[in-house]
């Protein structure tokens, strides 16, 4: 189930919730558009278990704060 996307030039990054072996994961992956207009996932991406997702969100918030502090 796709939950969001970000444009990246001709490609896009898609955030999705996926199931694998009966467990749900959050997948963040670059996709490209093929000749038929379908968005195809690439190997460029990362998958998080629900347990590690909160930790990654905290890390990203810290990174955002550091970037924001440097811009001021």
mmCIF file of the N, C-alpha and C atoms, coordinates in Angstrom:
data_MODEL
# 
_entry.id   MODEL 
# 
loop_
_atom_site.group_PDB 
_atom_site.id 
_atom_site.type_symbol 
_atom_site.label_atom_id 
_atom_site.label_alt_id 
_atom_site.label_comp_id 
_atom_site.label_asym_id 
_atom_site.label_entity_id 
_atom_site.label_seq_id 
_atom_site.pdbx_PDB_ins_code 
_atom_site.Cartn_x 
_atom_site.Cartn_y 
_atom_site.Cartn_z 
_atom_site.occupancy 
_atom_site.B_iso_or_equiv 
_atom_site.pdbx_formal_charge 
_atom_site.auth_seq_id 
_atom_site.auth_comp_id 
_atom_site.auth_asym_id 
_atom_site.auth_atom_id 
_atom_site.pdbx_PDB_model_num 
ATOM 1   N N  . UNK A 1 1  ? 0.841  -1.170  0.000   1.00 0.00 ? 1  UNK A N  1 
ATOM 2   C CA . UNK A 1 1  ? 0.000  0.000   0.000   1.00 0.00 ? 1  UNK A CA 1 
ATOM 3   C C  . UNK A 1 1  ? 0.893  1.242   0.000   1.00 0.00 ? 1  UNK A C  1 
ATOM 4   N N  . UNK A 1 2  ? 0.798  2.030   -1.040  1.00 0.00 ? 2  UNK A N  1 
ATOM 5   C CA . UNK A 1 2  ? 1.580  3.263   -1.152  1.00 0.00 ? 2  UNK A CA 1 
ATOM 6   C C  . UNK A 1 2  ? 1.020  4.313   -0.201  1.00 0.00 ? 2  UNK A C  1 
ATOM 7   N N  . UNK A 1 3  ? 1.918  4.996   0.528   1.00 0.00 ? 3  UNK A N  1 
ATOM 8   C CA . UNK A 1 3  ? 1.468  6.029   1.465   1.00 0.00 ? 3  UNK A CA 1 
ATOM 9   C C  . UNK A 1 3  ? 1.961  7.425   1.098   1.00 0.00 ? 3  UNK A C  1 
ATOM 10  N N  . UNK A 1 4  ? 2.915  7.523   0.163   1.00 0.00 ? 4  UNK A N  1 
ATOM 11  C CA . UNK A 1 4  ? 3.381  8.832   -0.257  1.00 0.00 ? 4  UNK A CA 1 
ATOM 12  C C  . UNK A 1 4  ? 4.508  8.719   -1.261  1.00 0.00 ? 4  UNK A C  1 
ATOM 13  N N  . UNK A 1 5  ? 4.793  9.851   -1.901  1.00 0.00 ? 5  UNK A N  1 
ATOM 14  C CA . UNK A 1 5  ? 5.876  9.879   -2.888  1.00 0.00 ? 5  UNK A CA 1 
ATOM 15  C C  . UNK A 1 5  ? 6.491  11.252  -2.966  1.00 0.00 ? 5  UNK A C  1 
ATOM 16  N N  . UNK A 1 6  ? 7.761  11.278  -3.413  1.00 0.00 ? 6  UNK A N  1 
ATOM 17  C CA . UNK A 1 6  ? 8.507  12.515  -3.598  1.00 0.00 ? 6  UNK A CA 1 
ATOM 18  C C  . UNK A 1 6  ? 9.143  12.455  -4.982  1.00 0.00 ? 6  UNK A C  1 
ATOM 19  N N  . UNK A 1 7  ? 8.994  13.525  -5.757  1.00 0.00 ? 7  UNK A N  1 
ATOM 20  C CA . UNK A 1 7  ? 9.626  13.573  -7.076  1.00 0.00 ? 7  UNK A CA 1 
ATOM 21  C C  . UNK A 1 7  ? 11.130 13.691  -6.919  1.00 0.00 ? 7  UNK A C  1 
ATOM 22  N N  . UNK A 1 8  ? 11.854 13.003  -7.814  1.00 0.00 ? 8  UNK A N  1 
ATOM 23  C CA . UNK A 1 8  ? 13.320 13.043  -7.816  1.00 0.00 ? 8  UNK A CA 1 
ATOM 24  C C  . UNK A 1 8  ? 13.764 13.066  -9.273  1.00 0.00 ? 8  UNK A C  1 
ATOM 25  N N  . UNK A 1 9  ? 13.726 14.241  -9.884  1.00 0.00 ? 9  UNK A N  1 
ATOM 26  C CA . UNK A 1 9  ? 14.029 14.346  -11.306 1.00 0.00 ? 9  UNK A CA 1 
ATOM 27  C C  . UNK A 1 9  ? 13.000 13.593  -12.112 1.00 0.00 ? 9  UNK A C  1 
ATOM 28  N N  . UNK A 1 10 ? 13.444 12.697  -12.990 1.00 0.00 ? 10 UNK A N  1 
ATOM 29  C CA . UNK A 1 10 ? 12.520 11.876  -13.783 1.00 0.00 ? 10 UNK A CA 1 
ATOM 30  C C  . UNK A 1 10 ? 11.975 10.705  -12.970 1.00 0.00 ? 10 UNK A C  1 
ATOM 31  N N  . UNK A 1 11 ? 12.625 10.402  -11.853 1.00 0.00 ? 11 UNK A N  1 
ATOM 32  C CA . UNK A 1 11 ? 12.213 9.291   -11.001 1.00 0.00 ? 11 UNK A CA 1 
ATOM 33  C C  . UNK A 1 11 ? 11.354 9.805   -9.858  1.00 0.00 ? 11 UNK A C  1 
ATOM 34  N N  . UNK A 1 12 ? 10.926 8.886   -9.004  1.00 0.00 ? 12 UNK A N  1 
ATOM 35  C CA . UNK A 1 12 ? 10.265 9.293   -7.774  1.00 0.00 ? 12 UNK A CA 1 
ATOM 36  C C  . UNK A 1 12 ? 10.586 8.298   -6.672  1.00 0.00 ? 12 UNK A C  1 
ATOM 37  N N  . UNK A 1 13 ? 10.537 8.795   -5.449  1.00 0.00 ? 13 UNK A N  1 
ATOM 38  C CA . UNK A 1 13 ? 10.739 7.964   -4.273  1.00 0.00 ? 13 UNK A CA 1 
ATOM 39  C C  . UNK A 1 13 ? 9.360  7.655   -3.719  1.00 0.00 ? 13 UNK A C  1 
ATOM 40  N N  . UNK A 1 14 ? 9.063  6.378   -3.574  1.00 0.00 ? 14 UNK A N  1 
ATOM 41  C CA . UNK A 1 14 ? 7.756  5.961   -3.084  1.00 0.00 ? 14 UNK A CA 1 
ATOM 42  C C  . UNK A 1 14 ? 7.917  5.329   -1.706  1.00 0.00 ? 14 UNK A C  1 
ATOM 43  N N  . UNK A 1 15 ? 7.084  5.777   -0.771  1.00 0.00 ? 15 UNK A N  1 
ATOM 44  C CA . UNK A 1 15 ? 7.029  5.193   0.565   1.00 0.00 ? 15 UNK A CA 1 
ATOM 45  C C  . UNK A 1 15 ? 5.795  4.302   0.596   1.00 0.00 ? 15 UNK A C  1 
ATOM 46  N N  . UNK A 1 16 ? 6.002  3.044   0.986   1.00 0.00 ? 16 UNK A N  1 
ATOM 47  C CA . UNK A 1 16 ? 4.899  2.082   0.981   1.00 0.00 ? 16 UNK A CA 1 
ATOM 48  C C  . UNK A 1 16 ? 4.996  1.151   2.180   1.00 0.00 ? 16 UNK A C  1 
ATOM 49  N N  . UNK A 1 17 ? 3.848  0.628   2.583   1.00 0.00 ? 17 UNK A N  1 
ATOM 50  C CA . UNK A 1 17 ? 3.796  -0.430  3.592   1.00 0.00 ? 17 UNK A CA 1 
ATOM 51  C C  . UNK A 1 17 ? 3.625  -1.732  2.825   1.00 0.00 ? 17 UNK A C  1 
ATOM 52  N N  . UNK A 1 18 ? 4.531  -2.663  3.063   1.00 0.00 ? 18 UNK A N  1 
ATOM 53  C CA . UNK A 1 18 ? 4.513  -3.943  2.349   1.00 0.00 ? 18 UNK A CA 1 
ATOM 54  C C  . UNK A 1 18 ? 4.566  -5.094  3.351   1.00 0.00 ? 18 UNK A C  1 
ATOM 55  N N  . UNK A 1 19 ? 4.106  -6.244  2.899   1.00 0.00 ? 19 UNK A N  1 
ATOM 56  C CA . UNK A 1 19 ? 4.150  -7.438  3.734   1.00 0.00 ? 19 UNK A CA 1 
ATOM 57  C C  . UNK A 1 19 ? 5.142  -8.428  3.141   1.00 0.00 ? 19 UNK A C  1 
ATOM 58  N N  . UNK A 1 20 ? 5.930  -9.057  4.032   1.00 0.00 ? 20 UNK A N  1 
ATOM 59  C CA . UNK A 1 20 ? 6.873  -10.079 3.612   1.00 0.00 ? 20 UNK A CA 1 
ATOM 60  C C  . UNK A 1 20 ? 6.912  -11.148 4.690   1.00 0.00 ? 20 UNK A C  1 
ATOM 61  N N  . UNK A 1 21 ? 6.643  -12.369 4.303   1.00 0.00 ? 21 UNK A N  1 
ATOM 62  C CA . UNK A 1 21 ? 6.615  -13.503 5.232   1.00 0.00 ? 21 UNK A CA 1 
ATOM 63  C C  . UNK A 1 21 ? 5.716  -13.231 6.433   1.00 0.00 ? 21 UNK A C  1 
ATOM 64  N N  . UNK A 1 22 ? 4.568  -12.629 6.174   1.00 0.00 ? 22 UNK A N  1 
ATOM 65  C CA . UNK A 1 22 ? 3.575  -12.400 7.220   1.00 0.00 ? 22 UNK A CA 1 
ATOM 66  C C  . UNK A 1 22 ? 3.827  -11.204 8.113   1.00 0.00 ? 22 UNK A C  1 
ATOM 67  N N  . UNK A 1 23 ? 4.886  -10.423 7.840   1.00 0.00 ? 23 UNK A N  1 
ATOM 68  C CA . UNK A 1 23 ? 5.190  -9.240  8.645   1.00 0.00 ? 23 UNK A CA 1 
ATOM 69  C C  . UNK A 1 23 ? 5.122  -7.999  7.771   1.00 0.00 ? 23 UNK A C  1 
ATOM 70  N N  . UNK A 1 24 ? 4.689  -6.886  8.367   1.00 0.00 ? 24 UNK A N  1 
ATOM 71  C CA . UNK A 1 24 ? 4.619  -5.626  7.627   1.00 0.00 ? 24 UNK A CA 1 
ATOM 72  C C  . UNK A 1 24 ? 5.918  -4.850  7.785   1.00 0.00 ? 24 UNK A C  1 
ATOM 73  N N  . UNK A 1 25 ? 6.300  -4.165  6.715   1.00 0.00 ? 25 UNK A N  1 
ATOM 74  C CA . UNK A 1 25 ? 7.492  -3.342  6.683   1.00 0.00 ? 25 UNK A CA 1 
ATOM 75  C C  . UNK A 1 25 ? 7.184  -2.031  5.972   1.00 0.00 ? 25 UNK A C  1 
ATOM 76  N N  . UNK A 1 26 ? 8.010  -1.016  6.264   1.00 0.00 ? 26 UNK A N  1 
ATOM 77  C CA . UNK A 1 26 ? 7.928  0.252   5.539   1.00 0.00 ? 26 UNK A CA 1 
ATOM 78  C C  . UNK A 1 26 ? 9.066  0.254   4.533   1.00 0.00 ? 26 UNK A C  1 
ATOM 79  N N  . UNK A 1 27 ? 8.729  0.426   3.264   1.00 0.00 ? 27 UNK A N  1 
ATOM 80  C CA . UNK A 1 27 ? 9.701  0.397   2.176   1.00 0.00 ? 27 UNK A CA 1 
ATOM 81  C C  . UNK A 1 27 ? 9.804  1.784   1.564   1.00 0.00 ? 27 UNK A C  1 
ATOM 82  N N  . UNK A 1 28 ? 11.022 2.311   1.464   1.00 0.00 ? 28 UNK A N  1 
ATOM 83  C CA . UNK A 1 28 ? 11.291 3.609   0.837   1.00 0.00 ? 28 UNK A CA 1 
ATOM 84  C C  . UNK A 1 28 ? 12.216 3.318   -0.333  1.00 0.00 ? 28 UNK A C  1 
ATOM 85  N N  . UNK A 1 29 ? 11.719 3.515   -1.556  1.00 0.00 ? 29 UNK A N  1 
ATOM 86  C CA . UNK A 1 29 ? 12.461 3.033   -2.719  1.00 0.00 ? 29 UNK A CA 1 
ATOM 87  C C  . UNK A 1 29 ? 12.297 3.983   -3.909  1.00 0.00 ? 29 UNK A C  1 
ATOM 88  N N  . UNK A 1 30 ? 13.390 4.145   -4.679  1.00 0.00 ? 30 UNK A N  1 
ATOM 89  C CA . UNK A 1 30 ? 13.348 4.896   -5.926  1.00 0.00 ? 30 UNK A CA 1 
ATOM 90  C C  . UNK A 1 30 ? 12.659 4.044   -6.998  1.00 0.00 ? 30 UNK A C  1 
ATOM 91  N N  . UNK A 1 31 ? 11.807 4.675   -7.790  1.00 0.00 ? 31 UNK A N  1 
ATOM 92  C CA . UNK A 1 31 ? 11.106 4.023   -8.896  1.00 0.00 ? 31 UNK A CA 1 
ATOM 93  C C  . UNK A 1 31 ? 11.378 4.811   -10.175 1.00 0.00 ? 31 UNK A C  1 
ATOM 94  N N  . UNK A 1 32 ? 11.378 4.123   -11.306 1.00 0.00 ? 32 UNK A N  1 
ATOM 95  C CA . UNK A 1 32 ? 11.499 4.791   -12.601 1.00 0.00 ? 32 UNK A CA 1 
ATOM 96  C C  . UNK A 1 32 ? 10.302 4.405   -13.465 1.00 0.00 ? 32 UNK A C  1 
ATOM 97  N N  . UNK A 1 33 ? 10.002 5.259   -14.426 1.00 0.00 ? 33 UNK A N  1 
ATOM 98  C CA . UNK A 1 33 ? 8.869  5.011   -15.319 1.00 0.00 ? 33 UNK A CA 1 
ATOM 99  C C  . UNK A 1 33 ? 9.358  4.277   -16.562 1.00 0.00 ? 33 UNK A C  1 
ATOM 100 N N  . UNK A 1 34 ? 8.771  3.116   -16.849 1.00 0.00 ? 34 UNK A N  1 
ATOM 101 C CA . UNK A 1 34 ? 9.176  2.359   -18.037 1.00 0.00 ? 34 UNK A CA 1 
ATOM 102 C C  . UNK A 1 34 ? 8.440  2.882   -19.273 1.00 0.00 ? 34 UNK A C  1 
ATOM 103 N N  . UNK A 1 35 ? 8.687  2.277   -20.424 1.00 0.00 ? 35 UNK A N  1 
ATOM 104 C CA . UNK A 1 35 ? 8.094  2.736   -21.687 1.00 0.00 ? 35 UNK A CA 1 
ATOM 105 C C  . UNK A 1 35 ? 6.577  2.626   -21.720 1.00 0.00 ? 35 UNK A C  1 
ATOM 106 N N  . UNK A 1 36 ? 6.011  1.747   -20.884 1.00 0.00 ? 36 UNK A N  1 
ATOM 107 C CA . UNK A 1 36 ? 4.556  1.583   -20.829 1.00 0.00 ? 36 UNK A CA 1 
ATOM 108 C C  . UNK A 1 36 ? 3.902  2.522   -19.818 1.00 0.00 ? 36 UNK A C  1 
ATOM 109 N N  . UNK A 1 37 ? 4.692  3.364   -19.166 1.00 0.00 ? 37 UNK A N  1 
ATOM 110 C CA . UNK A 1 37 ? 4.156  4.311   -18.196 1.00 0.00 ? 37 UNK A CA 1 
ATOM 111 C C  . UNK A 1 37 ? 3.975  3.735   -16.801 1.00 0.00 ? 37 UNK A C  1 
ATOM 112 N N  . UNK A 1 38 ? 4.531  2.554   -16.557 1.00 0.00 ? 38 UNK A N  1 
ATOM 113 C CA . UNK A 1 38 ? 4.436  1.941   -15.235 1.00 0.00 ? 38 UNK A CA 1 
ATOM 114 C C  . UNK A 1 38 ? 5.642  2.345   -14.388 1.00 0.00 ? 38 UNK A C  1 
ATOM 115 N N  . UNK A 1 39 ? 5.423  2.531   -13.087 1.00 0.00 ? 39 UNK A N  1 
ATOM 116 C CA . UNK A 1 39 ? 6.507  2.875   -12.178 1.00 0.00 ? 39 UNK A CA 1 
ATOM 117 C C  . UNK A 1 39 ? 7.100  1.587   -11.621 1.00 0.00 ? 39 UNK A C  1 
ATOM 118 N N  . UNK A 1 40 ? 8.392  1.372   -11.882 1.00 0.00 ? 40 UNK A N  1 
ATOM 119 C CA . UNK A 1 40 ? 9.093  0.141   -11.542 1.00 0.00 ? 40 UNK A CA 1 
ATOM 120 C C  . UNK A 1 40 ? 10.081 0.420   -10.408 1.00 0.00 ? 40 UNK A C  1 
ATOM 121 N N  . UNK A 1 41 ? 10.067 -0.398  -9.349  1.00 0.00 ? 41 UNK A N  1 
ATOM 122 C CA . UNK A 1 41 ? 11.024 -0.185  -8.246  1.00 0.00 ? 41 UNK A CA 1 
ATOM 123 C C  . UNK A 1 41 ? 12.448 -0.545  -8.662  1.00 0.00 ? 41 UNK A C  1 
ATOM 124 N N  . UNK A 1 42 ? 13.415 0.184   -8.097  1.00 0.00 ? 42 UNK A N  1 
ATOM 125 C CA . UNK A 1 42 ? 14.824 -0.107  -8.327  1.00 0.00 ? 42 UNK A CA 1 
ATOM 126 C C  . UNK A 1 42 ? 15.405 -0.762  -7.071  1.00 0.00 ? 42 UNK A C  1 
ATOM 127 N N  . UNK A 1 43 ? 16.683 -1.093  -7.131  1.00 0.00 ? 43 UNK A N  1 
ATOM 128 C CA . UNK A 1 43 ? 17.363 -1.630  -5.956  1.00 0.00 ? 43 UNK A CA 1 
ATOM 129 C C  . UNK A 1 43 ? 17.728 -0.529  -4.967  1.00 0.00 ? 43 UNK A C  1 
ATOM 130 N N  . UNK A 1 44 ? 17.596 0.728   -5.405  1.00 0.00 ? 44 UNK A N  1 
ATOM 131 C CA . UNK A 1 44 ? 17.962 1.863   -4.559  1.00 0.00 ? 44 UNK A CA 1 
ATOM 132 C C  . UNK A 1 44 ? 16.825 2.136   -3.570  1.00 0.00 ? 44 UNK A C  1 
ATOM 133 N N  . UNK A 1 45 ? 17.001 1.672   -2.352  1.00 0.00 ? 45 UNK A N  1 
ATOM 134 C CA . UNK A 1 45 ? 15.978 1.883   -1.342  1.00 0.00 ? 45 UNK A CA 1 
ATOM 135 C C  . UNK A 1 45 ? 16.345 1.191   -0.058  1.00 0.00 ? 45 UNK A C  1 
ATOM 136 N N  . UNK A 1 46 ? 15.428 1.307   0.891   1.00 0.00 ? 46 UNK A N  1 
ATOM 137 C CA . UNK A 1 46 ? 15.648 0.712   2.204   1.00 0.00 ? 46 UNK A CA 1 
ATOM 138 C C  . UNK A 1 46 ? 14.306 0.295   2.779   1.00 0.00 ? 46 UNK A C  1 
ATOM 139 N N  . UNK A 1 47 ? 14.334 -0.772  3.573   1.00 0.00 ? 47 UNK A N  1 
ATOM 140 C CA . UNK A 1 47 ? 13.127 -1.288  4.200   1.00 0.00 ? 47 UNK A CA 1 
ATOM 141 C C  . UNK A 1 47 ? 13.329 -1.294  5.708   1.00 0.00 ? 47 UNK A C  1 
ATOM 142 N N  . UNK A 1 48 ? 12.319 -0.823  6.430   1.00 0.00 ? 48 UNK A N  1 
ATOM 143 C CA . UNK A 1 48 ? 12.372 -0.751  7.883   1.00 0.00 ? 48 UNK A CA 1 
ATOM 144 C C  . UNK A 1 48 ? 11.323 -1.658  8.509   1.00 0.00 ? 48 UNK A C  1 
ATOM 145 N N  . UNK A 1 49 ? 11.711 -2.326  9.579   1.00 0.00 ? 49 UNK A N  1 
ATOM 146 C CA . UNK A 1 49 ? 10.722 -3.039  10.377  1.00 0.00 ? 49 UNK A CA 1 
ATOM 147 C C  . UNK A 1 49 ? 9.997  -1.994  11.222  1.00 0.00 ? 49 UNK A C  1 
ATOM 148 N N  . UNK A 1 50 ? 8.792  -2.288  11.677  1.00 0.00 ? 50 UNK A N  1 
ATOM 149 C CA . UNK A 1 50 ? 8.084  -1.331  12.531  1.00 0.00 ? 50 UNK A CA 1 
ATOM 150 C C  . UNK A 1 50 ? 8.886  -0.970  13.788  1.00 0.00 ? 50 UNK A C  1 
ATOM 151 N N  . UNK A 1 51 ? 9.663  -1.921  14.301  1.00 0.00 ? 51 UNK A N  1 
ATOM 152 C CA . UNK A 1 51 ? 10.448 -1.674  15.511  1.00 0.00 ? 51 UNK A CA 1 
ATOM 153 C C  . UNK A 1 51 ? 11.543 -0.625  15.290  1.00 0.00 ? 51 UNK A C  1 
ATOM 154 N N  . UNK A 1 52 ? 12.139 -0.596  14.122  1.00 0.00 ? 52 UNK A N  1 
ATOM 155 C CA . UNK A 1 52 ? 13.225 0.363   13.874  1.00 0.00 ? 52 UNK A CA 1 
ATOM 156 C C  . UNK A 1 52 ? 12.733 1.667   13.251  1.00 0.00 ? 52 UNK A C  1 
ATOM 157 N N  . UNK A 1 53 ? 11.482 1.725   12.881  1.00 0.00 ? 53 UNK A N  1 
ATOM 158 C CA . UNK A 1 53 ? 10.955 2.914   12.208  1.00 0.00 ? 53 UNK A CA 1 
ATOM 159 C C  . UNK A 1 53 ? 10.958 4.137   13.119  1.00 0.00 ? 53 UNK A C  1 
ATOM 160 N N  . UNK A 1 54 ? 10.549 3.997   14.386  1.00 0.00 ? 54 UNK A N  1 
ATOM 161 C CA . UNK A 1 54 ? 10.541 5.141   15.307  1.00 0.00 ? 54 UNK A CA 1 
ATOM 162 C C  . UNK A 1 54 ? 11.947 5.696   15.503  1.00 0.00 ? 54 UNK A C  1 
ATOM 163 N N  . UNK A 1 55 ? 12.929 4.803   15.590  1.00 0.00 ? 55 UNK A N  1 
ATOM 164 C CA . UNK A 1 55 ? 14.309 5.241   15.748  1.00 0.00 ? 55 UNK A CA 1 
ATOM 165 C C  . UNK A 1 55 ? 14.779 6.019   14.518  1.00 0.00 ? 55 UNK A C  1 
ATOM 166 N N  . UNK A 1 56 ? 14.419 5.559   13.323  1.00 0.00 ? 56 UNK A N  1 
ATOM 167 C CA . UNK A 1 56 ? 14.805 6.260   12.103  1.00 0.00 ? 56 UNK A CA 1 
ATOM 168 C C  . UNK A 1 56 ? 14.119 7.623   12.026  1.00 0.00 ? 56 UNK A C  1 
ATOM 169 N N  . UNK A 1 57 ? 12.877 7.701   12.436  1.00 0.00 ? 57 UNK A N  1 
ATOM 170 C CA . UNK A 1 57 ? 12.177 8.993   12.438  1.00 0.00 ? 57 UNK A CA 1 
ATOM 171 C C  . UNK A 1 57 ? 12.886 9.972   13.361  1.00 0.00 ? 57 UNK A C  1 
ATOM 172 N N  . UNK A 1 58 ? 13.300 9.512   14.539  1.00 0.00 ? 58 UNK A N  1 
ATOM 173 C CA . UNK A 1 58 ? 14.036 10.381  15.472  1.00 0.00 ? 58 UNK A CA 1 
ATOM 174 C C  . UNK A 1 58 ? 15.351 10.854  14.851  1.00 0.00 ? 58 UNK A C  1 
ATOM 175 N N  . UNK A 1 59 ? 16.061 9.964   14.176  1.00 0.00 ? 59 UNK A N  1 
ATOM 176 C CA . UNK A 1 59 ? 17.327 10.330  13.529  1.00 0.00 ? 59 UNK A CA 1 
ATOM 177 C C  . UNK A 1 59 ? 17.085 11.375  12.435  1.00 0.00 ? 59 UNK A C  1 
ATOM 178 N N  . UNK A 1 60 ? 16.040 11.178  11.641  1.00 0.00 ? 60 UNK A N  1 
ATOM 179 C CA . UNK A 1 60 ? 15.724 12.142  10.583  1.00 0.00 ? 60 UNK A CA 1 
ATOM 180 C C  . UNK A 1 60 ? 15.320 13.500  11.158  1.00 0.00 ? 60 UNK A C  1 
ATOM 181 N N  . UNK A 1 61 ? 14.608 13.509  12.275  1.00 0.00 ? 61 UNK A N  1 
ATOM 182 C CA . UNK A 1 61 ? 14.242 14.777  12.928  1.00 0.00 ? 61 UNK A CA 1 
ATOM 183 C C  . UNK A 1 61 ? 15.504 15.502  13.405  1.00 0.00 ? 61 UNK A C  1 
ATOM 184 N N  . UNK A 1 62 ? 16.463 14.754  13.950  1.00 0.00 ? 62 UNK A N  1 
ATOM 185 C CA . UNK A 1 62 ? 17.722 15.341  14.392  1.00 0.00 ? 62 UNK A CA 1 
ATOM 186 C C  . UNK A 1 62 ? 18.478 15.921  13.200  1.00 0.00 ? 62 UNK A C  1 
ATOM 187 N N  . UNK A 1 63 ? 18.521 15.189  12.098  1.00 0.00 ? 63 UNK A N  1 
ATOM 188 C CA . UNK A 1 63 ? 19.189 15.688  10.888  1.00 0.00 ? 63 UNK A CA 1 
ATOM 189 C C  . UNK A 1 63 ? 18.514 16.953  10.380  1.00 0.00 ? 63 UNK A C  1 
ATOM 190 N N  . UNK A 1 64 ? 17.192 16.980  10.386  1.00 0.00 ? 64 UNK A N  1 
ATOM 191 C CA . UNK A 1 64 ? 16.449 18.162  9.931   1.00 0.00 ? 64 UNK A CA 1 
ATOM 192 C C  . UNK A 1 64 ? 16.771 19.362  10.807  1.00 0.00 ? 64 UNK A C  1 
ATOM 193 N N  . UNK A 1 65 ? 16.836 19.156  12.125  1.00 0.00 ? 65 UNK A N  1 
ATOM 194 C CA . UNK A 1 65 ? 17.150 20.247  13.035  1.00 0.00 ? 65 UNK A CA 1 
ATOM 195 C C  . UNK A 1 65 ? 18.550 20.777  12.779  1.00 0.00 ? 65 UNK A C  1 
ATOM 196 N N  . UNK A 1 66 ? 19.524 19.881  12.562  1.00 0.00 ? 66 UNK A N  1 
ATOM 197 C CA . UNK A 1 66 ? 20.898 20.323  12.302  1.00 0.00 ? 66 UNK A CA 1 
ATOM 198 C C  . UNK A 1 66 ? 20.982 21.137  11.013  1.00 0.00 ? 66 UNK A C  1 
ATOM 199 N N  . UNK A 1 67 ? 20.268 20.710  9.971   1.00 0.00 ? 67 UNK A N  1 
ATOM 200 C CA . UNK A 1 67 ? 20.259 21.451  8.702   1.00 0.00 ? 67 UNK A CA 1 
ATOM 201 C C  . UNK A 1 67 ? 19.584 22.811  8.902   1.00 0.00 ? 67 UNK A C  1 
ATOM 202 N N  . UNK A 1 68 ? 18.474 22.820  9.622   1.00 0.00 ? 68 UNK A N  1 
ATOM 203 C CA . UNK A 1 68 ? 17.746 24.076  9.875   1.00 0.00 ? 68 UNK A CA 1 
ATOM 204 C C  . UNK A 1 68 ? 18.594 25.045  10.679  1.00 0.00 ? 68 UNK A C  1 
ATOM 205 N N  . UNK A 1 69 ? 19.327 24.527  11.677  1.00 0.00 ? 69 UNK A N  1 
ATOM 206 C CA . UNK A 1 69 ? 20.176 25.388  12.511  1.00 0.00 ? 69 UNK A CA 1 
ATOM 207 C C  . UNK A 1 69 ? 21.285 26.012  11.688  1.00 0.00 ? 69 UNK A C  1 
ATOM 208 N N  . UNK A 1 70 ? 21.845 25.297  10.731  1.00 0.00 ? 70 UNK A N  1 
ATOM 209 C CA . UNK A 1 70 ? 22.931 25.827  9.886   1.00 0.00 ? 70 UNK A CA 1 
ATOM 210 C C  . UNK A 1 70 ? 22.423 26.885  8.927   1.00 0.00 ? 70 UNK A C  1 
ATOM 211 N N  . UNK A 1 71 ? 21.146 26.787  8.519   1.00 0.00 ? 71 UNK A N  1 
ATOM 212 C CA . UNK A 1 71 ? 20.593 27.737  7.556   1.00 0.00 ? 71 UNK A CA 1 
ATOM 213 C C  . UNK A 1 71 ? 20.290 29.074  8.199   1.00 0.00 ? 71 UNK A C  1 
ATOM 214 N N  . UNK A 1 72 ? 20.211 29.127  9.517   1.00 0.00 ? 72 UNK A N  1 
ATOM 215 C CA . UNK A 1 72 ? 19.850 30.379  10.198  1.00 0.00 ? 72 UNK A CA 1 
ATOM 216 C C  . UNK A 1 72 ? 21.035 31.210  10.545  1.00 0.00 ? 72 UNK A C  1 
# 
